[in-house]
């Protein structure tokens, strides 16, 4: 998988996750949901570092 494909796939997954936490289609998710998602991503990055080749 190329870096570009990985970025596109990651962005798509993030968009689906974000949209899944909307209270309704025209409302943004609560701030705590986004903060929790970012905290999990940072912990995962630290626990499972990847090189560019992976």
Number of C-alpha atoms within 10 A of each C-alpha: 8 10 11 9 10 11 12 12 12 12 12 12 12 13 11 11 13 15 15 12 15 14 11 10 10 7 10 12 16 11 8 9 13 14 11 11 13 12 12 12 12 12 11 11 11 10 9 8 10 9 5 7 7 8
